[in-house]
Amino acid sequence: MRSTLEEFLTWMSRFGNKRKVNGGRYPAEPLSPRTSTRHLKKSRTILRDLGYLIYIKNPIPRRPNQWLVNPDKDVRFLSVEEIESWFEAHFRAGDRTPREKARWNDYAGAIRKFAEFMHYGKGVWSEEKLEKIRRRVLLFDVTYPELEIVEPAKAHAFRRWLEAQPGYYAHGTMLYLMQWLGMRYLEVVSAKASLDGPTLKVDWAKNWITIWGKGKGGLSKQRSLPLRAEVAQKLKDYLLWRQDHGIASRELFVTTWGIPWCESSWGFNKTIRSLCLPRFNRWVLSQNQPESVFSENEIRKMTTHKMGRHVFGTVYAPQLPAKTLMEYMGITKFSVVQRYINFSKTEKVEQFERATRHIVESDAAVPRAAISADGIDLIERLKTLAPRGQERAWGAFIEGLMGLLSSGEKRDQTTEEIPRMSG
């Protein structure tokens, strides 16, 4: 059984994705490592609950847990009815929330992929059994949720603060690449110090940068975008900082212990949530900038994707054609780009409303007398700036301005007197 699971993972990394062949779709291309691992874990859970696997937790820390074969049950004889009974026991009947549908799809997609492996890879399940599983274990259509994106101004302010902290300069630089190059966390931590691939390659002569992002078979999807002077300087400054601190690792970014970052963003996210954001909030409050404070809900849900790549998409969505943005971000589905565009429109409306409130509040805070006094003082100074040879025309223009100010002042006084008379 253990060998079957290992073979399942190997098969997905080589043939897990389907391709059209003679009018049909058959496994023929690699599946990404992240998706392969997720399918393996979900399938393993189902097989454990059905008694085909025995799970033993290793009492020694940092040692792998054990998944043992149950000698009394053979996975070749796993029935469709057993699979259906597992889903009935773990998911309630009736209408489901989008989150429940997404969770169902995680397990359904995994067991369907395992069935494909048992048919195409192992050749022990018939095509009839495979089709029966596909018909009975269906996948839900799950709509994309609304993007939860940090306001770009707050995200950029936090990143600048992070770079200024002695112990978090590397964190700030990593976040900079996510915000201004649209890089994913995995792409950043996989970059090499040579900046010559395999995930990040900089062409200093042509001012061009190439990124290899997630795709079939791992970080295999290539995208390129211009290398702005600011980004180039940021990378040079960071390389000089590495040299000054004696960092000789082949990896571009290492932790404070000098080891490469984990492919999972869990540790980075925990540092940002528990240490950095609370300190940043205290700092902006001391600087009298309450608009830059992150709420408790934002801190609890903060991820590198929201703070980094999503900010890139939000900033550039209203500025670039959708096709260009898709190329720069390595996105193949227009529906994903449309979420950034829609969010940018909403953000524009909110910015307009905030600006309007600011204008109204500022206008209400300035006394009328001060406006009139400033206007008269400005006109007196303008009288001395008449162009040579056009003094009469300039004088007429100044008289018109004085008449405009005086009429506006009278109109304001009349407006103030009307309520008094009615009272």
Secondary structure per residue as TSV (DSSP state, phi and psi in degrees):
chain	resnum	aa	ss	phi	psi
A	1	M	-	360.0	-41.4
A	2	R	H	-61.3	-42.2
A	3	S	H	-65.0	-33.0
A	4	T	H	-64.1	-41.8
A	5	L	H	-65.9	-40.4
A	6	E	H	-64.3	-41.1
A	7	E	H	-65.0	-35.7
A	8	F	H	-61.7	-45.5
A	9	L	H	-65.1	-42.7
A	10	T	H	-64.4	-41.5
A	11	W	H	-63.1	-42.5
A	12	M	H	-63.6	-37.1
A	13	S	H	-71.1	-11.1
A	14	R	H	-115.5	-38.4
A	15	F	H	-132.5	15.7
A	16	G	-	-67.6	-25.3
A	17	N	E	-93.5	145.5
A	18	K	E	-88.5	155.3
A	19	R	E	-142.6	146.3
A	20	K	E	-71.4	124.9
A	21	V	E	-136.9	115.9
A	22	N	T	52.7	44.6
A	23	G	T	84.4	-8.9
A	24	G	E	-116.4	166.8
A	25	R	E	-109.9	120.1
A	26	Y	E	-130.6	149.9
A	27	P	E	-61.6	122.7
A	28	A	E	-152.1	-7.7
A	29	E	E	-130.1	158.3
A	30	P	-	-67.0	149.7
A	31	L	-	-101.6	146.3
A	32	S	-	-61.7	148.2
A	33	P	H	-56.5	-38.4
A	34	R	H	-64.6	-45.3
A	35	T	H	-67.0	-39.8
A	36	S	H	-60.9	-44.2
A	37	T	H	-65.5	-39.2
A	38	R	H	-64.4	-44.5
A	39	H	H	-61.9	-39.6
A	40	L	H	-62.6	-46.3
A	41	K	H	-65.1	-42.0
A	42	K	H	-67.6	-43.1
A	43	S	H	-63.5	-40.0
A	44	R	H	-61.5	-39.6
A	45	T	H	-63.6	-44.5
A	46	I	H	-62.6	-45.7
A	47	L	H	-65.8	-33.9
A	48	R	H	-66.3	-46.2
A	49	D	H	-64.5	-29.6
A	50	L	T	-86.4	-1.0
A	51	G	T	91.4	7.1
A	52	Y	S	-85.9	-15.4
A	53	L	E	-129.4	151.6
A	54	I	E	-118.6	123.8
A	55	Y	E	-100.7	127.4
A	56	I	E	-125.0	119.6
A	57	K	-	-79.9	130.2
A	58	N	-	-77.0	123.2
A	59	P	S	-71.7	-16.6
A	60	I	S	-83.9	125.4
A	61	P	T	-60.4	147.8
A	62	R	T	62.6	19.9
A	63	R	S	-111.2	142.2
A	64	P	-	-64.6	143.7
A	65	N	-	-75.2	163.8
A	66	Q	E	-108.9	136.4
A	67	W	E	-118.6	107.6
A	68	L	E	-105.1	152.1
A	69	V	E	-78.2	137.1
A	70	N	-	-83.3	111.0
A	71	P	T	-65.3	-16.4
A	72	D	T	-85.4	-7.9
A	73	K	-	-133.9	136.7
A	74	D	-	-112.3	126.7
A	75	V	G	-65.1	-20.4
A	76	R	G	-62.1	-24.5
A	77	F	G	-102.7	15.6
A	78	L	-	-61.2	124.6
A	79	S	-	-97.0	160.3
A	80	V	H	-64.9	-37.0
A	81	E	H	-62.6	-37.4
A	82	E	H	-64.2	-41.5
A	83	I	H	-63.8	-44.2
A	84	E	H	-62.0	-40.6
A	85	S	H	-64.4	-33.5
A	86	W	H	-65.1	-44.5
A	87	F	H	-66.5	-37.5
A	88	E	H	-65.7	-33.1
A	89	A	H	-78.3	-25.7
A	90	H	H	-106.6	-7.7
A	91	F	S	-133.7	131.9
A	92	R	-	-71.7	152.7
A	93	A	S	-80.4	163.9
A	94	G	S	93.9	-163.5
A	95	D	-	-66.1	142.0
A	96	R	-	-122.4	150.7
A	97	T	-	-74.1	161.6
A	98	P	H	-55.7	-35.9
A	99	R	H	-67.6	-39.9
A	100	E	H	-66.4	-37.3
A	101	K	H	-64.9	-41.0
A	102	A	H	-65.2	-39.6
A	103	R	H	-66.5	-41.2
A	104	W	H	-58.5	-45.6
A	105	N	H	-61.6	-33.9
A	106	D	H	-59.9	-47.5
A	107	Y	H	-77.0	-39.1
A	108	A	H	-65.5	-42.9
A	109	G	H	-62.5	-36.5
A	110	A	H	-68.1	-46.5
A	111	I	H	-71.2	-31.3
A	112	R	H	-66.3	-39.0
A	113	K	H	-68.4	-36.9
A	114	F	H	-64.5	-37.4
A	115	A	H	-65.4	-38.6
A	116	E	H	-62.8	-40.0
A	117	F	I	-63.5	-43.1
A	118	M	I	-66.5	-25.6
A	119	H	I	-89.5	-56.2
A	120	Y	I	-80.9	-39.1
A	121	G	I	-82.4	-47.5
A	122	K	S	-95.3	-28.8
A	123	G	-	72.5	24.6
A	124	V	-	-106.0	-14.3
A	125	W	S	-108.2	139.6
A	126	S	-	-75.7	162.7
A	127	E	H	-65.4	-32.2
A	128	E	H	-62.8	-41.1
A	129	K	H	-67.6	-39.0
A	130	L	H	-61.9	-46.2
A	131	E	H	-66.3	-33.9
A	132	K	H	-65.0	-41.1
A	133	I	H	-64.8	-41.1
A	134	R	H	-63.4	-35.9
A	135	R	H	-75.4	-35.7
A	136	R	H	-90.2	-31.3
A	137	V	S	-105.0	87.8
A	138	L	-	-87.4	162.9
A	139	L	-	-107.9	137.5
A	140	F	-	-84.1	150.9
A	141	D	-	-83.8	113.6
A	142	V	-	-109.1	121.8
A	143	T	-	-75.4	148.8
A	144	Y	-	-66.4	133.2
A	145	P	-	-73.1	165.0
A	146	E	-	-63.4	139.6
A	147	L	-	-66.5	133.5
A	148	E	-	-103.0	95.3
A	149	I	-	-115.9	139.5
A	150	V	-	-72.9	142.5
A	151	E	-	-58.2	125.2
A	152	P	H	-53.2	-40.6
A	153	A	H	-61.2	-41.0
A	154	K	H	-68.7	-40.7
A	155	A	H	-64.1	-42.1
A	156	H	H	-68.7	-38.2
A	157	A	H	-63.5	-41.8
A	158	F	H	-64.9	-41.1
A	159	R	H	-64.9	-40.7
A	160	R	H	-63.8	-39.0
A	161	W	H	-64.9	-39.7
A	162	L	H	-63.5	-41.9
A	163	E	H	-64.4	-27.9
A	164	A	H	-80.6	-11.3
A	165	Q	S	-85.4	128.0
A	166	P	G	-55.3	-39.3
A	167	G	G	-86.2	-3.3
A	168	Y	G	-129.7	21.2
A	169	Y	H	-62.1	-42.1
A	170	A	H	-64.5	-39.3
A	171	H	H	-60.1	-43.9
A	172	G	H	-64.4	-38.4
A	173	T	H	-68.0	-39.1
A	174	M	H	-60.5	-43.7
A	175	L	H	-66.5	-33.2
A	176	Y	H	-61.0	-44.9
A	177	L	H	-64.3	-34.4
A	178	M	H	-69.9	-38.5
A	179	Q	H	-78.1	-34.2
A	180	W	H	-110.8	-8.0
A	181	L	H	-119.2	-4.5
A	182	G	-	68.4	26.1
A	183	M	-	-79.2	147.6
A	184	R	-	-81.6	160.5
A	185	Y	H	-56.9	-45.1
A	186	L	H	-61.9	-37.4
A	187	E	H	-67.3	-36.9
A	188	V	H	-68.4	-48.4
A	189	V	H	-73.6	-15.4
A	190	S	T	-90.3	-7.0
A	191	A	-	-68.3	147.5
A	192	K	B	-101.2	153.7
A	193	A	T	-65.9	-21.7
A	194	S	T	-71.9	-16.9
A	195	L	S	54.8	36.4
A	196	D	B	-127.5	34.7
A	197	G	S	99.4	177.0
A	198	P	S	-84.3	-9.7
A	199	T	S	-112.3	-17.8
A	200	L	E	-142.2	119.0
A	201	K	E	-129.3	127.1
A	202	V	E	-111.2	125.2
A	203	D	E	-101.6	96.0
A	204	W	T	-65.4	-34.2
A	205	A	T	-69.7	-41.6
A	206	K	T	-94.7	0.5
A	207	N	T	53.4	53.0
A	208	W	E	-137.3	144.7
A	209	I	E	-129.2	136.9
A	210	T	E	-119.1	134.8
A	211	I	E	-125.8	135.4
A	212	W	E	-104.2	114.0
A	213	G	E	-106.1	-172.8
A	214	K	E	-67.6	140.1
A	215	G	E	-165.7	-162.4
A	216	K	T	-69.5	124.2
A	217	G	T	84.2	15.7
A	218	G	E	113.7	-147.8
A	219	L	E	-81.2	78.5
A	220	S	E	-121.9	-10.8
A	221	K	E	-88.7	119.7
A	222	Q	E	-95.3	139.4
A	223	R	E	-143.4	152.4
A	224	S	E	-133.0	150.7
A	225	L	E	-153.4	159.8
A	226	P	E	-63.5	146.5
A	227	L	-	-96.1	102.3
A	228	R	-	-69.5	154.1
A	229	A	H	-59.6	-36.7
A	230	E	H	-65.5	-41.6
A	231	V	H	-66.8	-41.6
A	232	A	H	-60.8	-43.3
A	233	Q	H	-65.7	-37.7
A	234	K	H	-61.8	-42.9
A	235	L	H	-66.2	-40.9
A	236	K	H	-64.5	-42.1
A	237	D	H	-61.9	-40.0
A	238	Y	H	-68.6	-40.2
A	239	L	H	-62.4	-37.6
A	240	L	H	-67.5	-38.1
A	241	W	H	-63.2	-41.6
A	242	R	H	-58.6	-44.9
A	243	Q	H	-64.2	-42.0
A	244	D	H	-64.6	-29.9
A	245	H	T	-95.6	7.6
A	246	G	T	68.9	30.2
A	247	I	-	-86.9	116.8
A	248	A	-	-112.6	10.5
A	249	S	-	-66.3	149.1
A	250	R	S	-70.4	-23.6
A	251	E	B	-76.5	143.9
A	252	L	S	-67.4	-38.9
A	253	F	-	-121.7	133.3
A	254	V	B	-129.7	161.2
A	255	T	-	-77.3	177.7
A	256	T	T	-64.9	-17.0
A	257	W	T	-90.8	1.9
A	258	G	S	81.0	14.5
A	259	I	S	-109.5	155.7
A	260	P	B	-62.2	151.0
A	261	W	-	-68.6	147.8
A	262	C	-	-70.1	150.5
A	263	E	S	-67.1	-22.7
A	264	S	S	-83.0	138.0
A	265	S	S	-85.5	8.5
A	266	W	H	-58.1	-47.5
A	267	G	H	-65.1	-42.3
A	268	F	H	-62.7	-46.1
A	269	N	H	-61.4	-40.4
A	270	K	H	-64.8	-40.0
A	271	T	H	-62.4	-43.8
A	272	I	I	-64.4	-44.0
A	273	R	I	-71.1	-48.7
A	274	S	I	-86.1	-28.6
A	275	L	I	-110.8	-51.7
A	276	C	I	-78.0	-50.4
A	277	L	H	-62.8	-43.3
A	278	P	H	-59.8	-39.9
A	279	R	H	-67.1	-39.9
A	280	F	H	-61.6	-40.8
A	281	N	H	-60.5	-43.7
A	282	R	H	-64.2	-36.8
A	283	W	H	-67.5	-46.0
A	284	V	H	-66.7	-32.3
A	285	L	H	-67.0	-37.5
A	286	S	H	-68.4	-24.2
A	287	Q	T	-91.7	6.9
A	288	N	T	59.8	47.2
A	289	Q	-	-126.7	65.2
A	290	P	G	-63.6	-21.3
A	291	E	G	-69.1	-15.9
A	292	S	G	-95.8	3.4
A	293	V	-	-74.5	137.2
A	294	F	-	-90.2	134.5
A	295	S	-	-73.8	165.6
A	296	E	H	-61.3	-37.9
A	297	N	H	-66.1	-40.2
A	298	E	H	-64.4	-41.5
A	299	I	H	-65.0	-42.4
A	300	R	H	-64.2	-34.5
A	301	K	H	-99.7	5.2
A	302	M	-	-66.9	135.8
A	303	T	-	-137.0	164.5
A	304	T	H	-63.8	-31.3
A	305	H	I	-67.6	-43.8
A	306	K	I	-67.4	-41.1
A	307	M	I	-79.8	-21.5
A	308	G	I	-113.7	-83.7
A	309	R	I	-61.9	-39.1
A	310	H	H	-63.2	-35.0
A	311	V	H	-65.4	-40.8
A	312	F	H	-57.4	-49.0
A	313	G	H	-63.0	-39.2
A	314	T	H	-67.6	-40.8
A	315	V	H	-68.9	-40.8
A	316	Y	H	-92.8	-14.0
A	317	A	T	-57.0	-45.2
A	318	P	T	-78.1	-9.1
A	319	Q	T	-101.2	-23.2
A	320	L	S	-117.8	150.4
A	321	P	-	-59.8	150.1
A	322	A	H	-57.7	-39.0
A	323	K	H	-64.6	-41.2
A	324	T	H	-65.3	-42.5
A	325	L	H	-62.8	-38.9
A	326	M	H	-62.1	-40.7
A	327	E	H	-67.0	-43.8
A	328	Y	H	-69.6	-31.0
A	329	M	H	-95.4	-7.3
A	330	G	T	70.8	37.3
A	331	I	-	-105.0	134.9
A	332	T	-	-104.1	-19.0
A	333	K	-	-101.2	126.0
A	334	F	H	-66.2	-28.0
A	335	S	H	-61.4	-32.2
A	336	V	H	-69.6	-44.4
A	337	V	H	-64.5	-35.4
A	338	Q	H	-60.4	-30.9
A	339	R	H	-65.7	-39.3
A	340	Y	H	-66.3	-41.1
A	341	I	H	-63.8	-46.1
A	342	N	H	-62.6	-42.0
A	343	F	H	-64.2	-37.9
A	344	S	H	-64.8	-37.6
A	345	K	H	-64.1	-44.2
A	346	T	H	-61.3	-41.5
A	347	E	H	-63.7	-37.5
A	348	K	H	-63.1	-42.6
A	349	V	H	-62.2	-44.3
A	350	E	H	-64.5	-38.5
A	351	Q	H	-63.6	-40.2
A	352	F	H	-63.9	-41.7
A	353	E	H	-66.6	-40.0
A	354	R	H	-64.3	-41.2
A	355	A	H	-64.2	-38.9
A	356	T	H	-64.0	-44.5
A	357	R	H	-62.2	-39.0
A	358	H	H	-64.4	-41.2
A	359	I	H	-65.2	-44.9
A	360	V	H	-63.4	-44.4
A	361	E	H	-66.2	-38.2
A	362	S	H	-66.7	-39.4
A	363	D	H	-66.3	-38.0
A	364	A	H	-71.5	-24.5
A	365	A	H	-82.2	-16.0
A	366	V	S	-94.9	122.9
A	367	P	-	-66.1	148.9
A	368	R	H	-63.0	-37.8
A	369	A	H	-61.8	-38.4
A	370	A	H	-65.8	-38.7
A	371	I	H	-63.4	-45.6
A	372	S	H	-65.0	-43.4
A	373	A	H	-63.6	-42.7
A	374	D	H	-64.6	-38.7
A	375	G	H	-64.9	-43.6
A	376	I	H	-65.1	-40.9
A	377	D	H	-63.0	-38.9
A	378	L	H	-65.0	-40.6
A	379	I	H	-65.2	-40.3
A	380	E	H	-60.6	-36.7
A	381	R	H	-73.5	-34.4
A	382	L	H	-66.2	-28.5
A	383	K	H	-60.3	-31.4
A	384	T	T	-82.1	-3.0
A	385	L	T	-108.0	27.0
A	386	A	-	-65.8	131.7
A	387	P	-	-62.8	144.7
A	388	R	T	-65.0	129.8
A	389	G	T	87.5	-6.2
A	390	Q	-	-128.9	36.0
A	391	E	H	-63.3	-40.4
A	392	R	H	-67.0	-44.4
A	393	A	H	-64.0	-38.9
A	394	W	H	-65.3	-40.6
A	395	G	H	-62.4	-39.7
A	396	A	H	-64.3	-38.2
A	397	F	H	-64.3	-41.6
A	398	I	H	-65.8	-40.5
A	399	E	H	-62.5	-38.3
A	400	G	H	-62.6	-40.4
A	401	L	H	-63.9	-41.7
A	402	M	H	-64.0	-39.9
A	403	G	H	-64.3	-37.3
A	404	L	H	-65.0	-41.7
A	405	L	H	-67.6	-42.2
A	406	S	H	-66.6	-38.3
A	407	S	H	-67.4	-38.1
A	408	G	H	-64.8	-38.2
A	409	E	H	-67.1	-40.8
A	410	K	H	-63.5	-40.4
A	411	R	H	-64.1	-39.4
A	412	D	H	-65.4	-38.8
A	413	Q	H	-66.6	-39.9
A	414	T	H	-63.1	-40.7
A	415	T	H	-63.2	-35.5
A	416	E	H	-74.6	-29.7
A	417	E	H	-78.3	-28.2
A	418	I	H	-60.5	-46.2
A	419	P	H	-62.2	-34.8
A	420	R	H	-64.2	-43.2
A	421	M	H	-65.7	-40.2
A	422	S	H	-69.0	-26.6
A	423	G	-	-77.8	360.0
